[in-house]
């Protein structure tokens, strides 16, 4: 398990908390909902 999170994961986490939905966060970050979900899953698995 890696002790640090990536900048992308941090950006995704902040966007989801600010926008409250994966859809809004994905649109803001110009990522697919699947990419946002995968990034959050990687954080959860740490």
Secondary structure, 3 states (H helix, E strand, C coil): CCCCCCHHHHHHHHHHHHHCCHHHHHHHHCCCHHHHHHHHHHHHCC
